[in-house]
Amino acid sequence: MLKNINKRLLFALCLLSLALSACGEQEAVYLPKPIGFHRIELPKPEYQLLEGDYPYQFEYSQYAKIKPYKTSHAQPYWIEIDYDSITISSIHISFHTIENNPQRFKEYVNDAYKMTFNPLITARATAIDQKVDTLAGGNTVFFTFSEGEVPTVFNYWISDSTQHFFRAALYVPSSRDNDSLAPILKYTQNDMMHLLKTFRWKEKAQ
């Protein structure tokens, strides 16, 4: 009786060995994974006051760094608020003095309009909305909200129309996946609104 059991057990083990051997001979099939973005855990917003010899002041994210705005046409007090540590976005800041020159003010407004409605941008935008408001102290703020695969989805300019002109624009290095980047863009846009709420002109640059 014991011999019969041992024979059956040996037979079963042989069948199992053959099955495993056959499985091992099959080629592994690898399926490509769909392209996507890693989930980004964005920190709770915390802010700090801009320090330095600027003609303006505001609060910006503690998770961002202030860097010079490096372009061929950059002027004094142009900066970049870089979110490289947590997102791929950045806020570009430009500044101009008006010096009671209405024509100069008009030129800065037109330049801001041209940057927002550049044909390369409008051709890829699905919608562009604008809004004008007045801040405490009488400053005018002009908002532009863009939808679609555009490099800048949100920007605004602030001016007292006689002395100062300030523009802030949210940029992303790739505009092809703005839908996937929506949480990042919303996070940075909220920071831009906080910047606006805490914005003020200084008496003069040091």
Solvent accessible surface area in square Angstrom, and as a share of the most:
residue,aa,sasa,rsa
1,M,175,0.78
2,L,126,0.63
3,K,158,0.67
4,N,76,0.39
5,I,83,0.42
6,N,79,0.40
7,K,136,0.58
8,R,173,0.63
9,L,104,0.52
10,L,114,0.57
11,F,134,0.56
12,A,53,0.41
13,L,97,0.48
14,C,65,0.39
15,L,93,0.46
16,L,101,0.50
17,S,67,0.43
18,L,120,0.60
19,A,53,0.41
20,L,116,0.58
21,S,61,0.40
22,A,54,0.42
23,C,84,0.51
24,G,66,0.63
25,E,141,0.63
26,Q,137,0.61
27,E,160,0.72
28,A,71,0.55
29,V,126,0.72
30,Y,187,0.71
31,L,149,0.74
32,P,124,0.78
33,K,182,0.77
34,P,128,0.80
35,I,179,0.91
36,G,60,0.58
37,F,110,0.46
38,H,172,0.77
39,R,203,0.74
40,I,77,0.39
41,E,127,0.57
42,L,50,0.25
43,P,37,0.23
44,K,156,0.66
45,P,60,0.38
46,E,75,0.34
47,Y,54,0.20
48,Q,62,0.28
49,L,85,0.42
50,L,4,0.02
51,E,129,0.58
52,G,40,0.38
53,D,83,0.43
54,Y,38,0.15
55,P,8,0.05
56,Y,0,0.00
57,Q,20,0.09
58,F,0,0.00
59,E,54,0.24
60,Y,27,0.10
61,S,1,0.01
62,Q,97,0.43
63,Y,71,0.27
64,A,6,0.05
65,K,136,0.57
66,I,49,0.25
67,K,84,0.35
68,P,88,0.55
69,Y,38,0.14
70,K,173,0.73
71,T,50,0.29
72,S,125,0.80
73,H,113,0.51
74,A,43,0.33
75,Q,88,0.39
76,P,101,0.63
77,Y,70,0.26
78,W,25,0.09
79,I,6,0.03
80,E,38,0.17
81,I,1,0.01
82,D,19,0.10
83,Y,1,0.01
84,D,114,0.59
85,S,86,0.55
86,I,38,0.19
87,T,5,0.03
88,I,77,0.39
89,S,1,0.01
90,S,14,0.09
91,I,2,0.01
92,H,37,0.17
93,I,0,0.00
94,S,13,0.09
95,F,7,0.03
96,H,33,0.15
97,T,63,0.37
98,I,0,0.00
99,E,108,0.49
100,N,102,0.52
101,N,56,0.29
102,P,108,0.68
103,Q,103,0.46
104,R,72,0.26
105,F,48,0.20
106,K,116,0.49
107,E,82,0.37
108,Y,35,0.13
109,V,39,0.23
110,N,63,0.32
111,D,69,0.36
112,A,4,0.03
113,Y,123,0.47
114,K,134,0.57
115,M,87,0.39
116,T,6,0.04
117,F,47,0.20
118,N,55,0.28
119,P,102,0.64
120,L,143,0.71
121,I,20,0.10
122,T,51,0.30
123,A,87,0.68
124,R,107,0.39
125,A,22,0.17
126,T,111,0.65
127,A,38,0.30
128,I,44,0.22
129,D,81,0.42
130,Q,90,0.40
131,K,108,0.46
132,V,92,0.53
133,D,65,0.34
134,T,91,0.53
135,L,41,0.21
136,A,103,0.80
137,G,84,0.81
138,G,52,0.50
139,N,18,0.09
140,T,48,0.28
141,V,0,0.00
142,F,46,0.19
143,F,10,0.04
144,T,3,0.02
145,F,65,0.27
146,S,9,0.06
147,E,101,0.45
148,G,24,0.23
149,E,82,0.37
150,V,0,0.00
151,P,42,0.26
152,T,4,0.02
153,V,17,0.10
154,F,0,0.00
155,N,5,0.03
156,Y,0,0.00
157,W,25,0.09
158,I,0,0.00
159,S,2,0.01
160,D,42,0.22
161,S,52,0.33
162,T,60,0.35
163,Q,69,0.31
164,H,31,0.14
165,F,5,0.02
166,F,0,0.00
167,R,15,0.06
168,A,0,0.00
169,A,0,0.00
170,L,1,0.00
171,Y,56,0.21
172,V,9,0.05
173,P,109,0.69
174,S,50,0.32
175,S,12,0.07
176,R,180,0.66
177,D,58,0.30
178,N,13,0.07
179,D,137,0.71
180,S,63,0.41
181,L,8,0.04
182,A,49,0.38
183,P,85,0.54
184,I,6,0.03
185,L,17,0.08
186,K,115,0.49
187,Y,21,0.08
188,T,0,0.00
189,Q,39,0.17
190,N,72,0.37
191,D,4,0.02
192,M,0,0.00
193,M,61,0.27
194,H,46,0.20
195,L,2,0.01
196,L,11,0.05
197,K,164,0.69
198,T,44,0.26
199,F,23,0.10
200,R,124,0.45
201,W,40,0.14
202,K,33,0.14
203,E,173,0.77
204,K,145,0.61
205,A,32,0.25
206,Q,153,0.68
